[in-house]
Amino acid sequence: MKTLTVVAPVYNEEEVIAGFHRELGAVLDGLKARYESKILFVVDRSSDGTLDILRGVAARDPRVQILALSSRFGHQNSLLAGLDHCRSDALVMMDSDLQHPPSLIPRLLEEFEKGFDVVRTHRQDPPDTGLFKSVSSRLFYRVINALSDVPIQESAADFRLLSRRVVTVFQTKVRERNLFLRGLTGWVGFKSIGVPFTTGARAGGRSKYSLARLVAFGAEGIVAFSKKPLQAAIYVGFLFAALGFALAFLTVAQYFYYGSLPAGWATLAILIPTFSGIQLIFLGVIGEYVGAIFDEVKGRPHYIVEEAVNVEEIR
């Protein structure tokens, strides 16, 4: 019999977590003839009653494990904590708000049993999805794929299955601080396949990703997988240097033609802010990369476990 661990990061989900456990438990019950299953909830320090609810669930269901983190370390680091504590043949990571349907897990396992080490999913948004969300999502993946050397599936989700050997790679080799797992699971390679799914409606609560957090998440993905923004500074620099030389040549020509330099205040008023703006933009880009290097150099842990329930081994 093979073993399976479902890793679910949790942050302020007291309204939906019990329902998620019931639905996921029913799916895992249907697999018990082939898989010995565990559910690992990673609680990113919450301010509601989520952890208390999960303690009660764990007391009734021996399959349930809990890692309660000491601070808010973020969604990606919560997933990493689950990866680090998994010893199963297969791992499924998914969100706990029921937008990732537990009913898809048997389909992921079918592909795993065919020999695929990575079974990723990609969203198919329902018809009532807002225009802004739909357009911004497509735009994000087109931008990151244009910049990244590692192709990332459009509408990719942090709902995927990883085999034991892929999990081991993350546990022992891939330990960078600015995690972008949607890209890293493609970067590590191995035999992979995609499975579509339709996003479900949230059973309760609200999304924890504000527009600002989504933008920051996208920026982390670009910094993690592309040097092209830095390279763009070289090309833009050459472009504006050529523009400057052309303007200098034009100014000298005007001097000899008219016998005096023109006032040129309009030209200066346009060029100085333009050059300054371009320089500040690329200073910001460089700052993002320097900040990522700074995070790596500090070497702080990705997460700290404050409490573990039904977990035998802690890294």
Secondary structure, DSSP 4 states (H G I P E B T S, - for coil): -EEEEEEEEESS-TTTHHHHHHHHHHHHHTTTTTEEEEEEEEE---SSSHHHHHHHHHHH-TTEEEEEESS---HHHHHHHHHHT--SSEEEE--SSSSS-GGGHHHHHHHHHTT-SEEEEEEE--TT--HHHHHHHHHHHHHHHHH-SS---TTEEEEEEEEHHHHHHHHHT---SS--HHHHHHHT-SSEEEEEEEPPPPSSS--S--HHHHHHHHHHHHHHH--HHHHHHHHHHHHHHHHHHHHHHHHHHHHHHHSS----HHHHHHHHHHHHHHHHHHHHHHHHHHHHHHHHHH---S--EEEEES-----
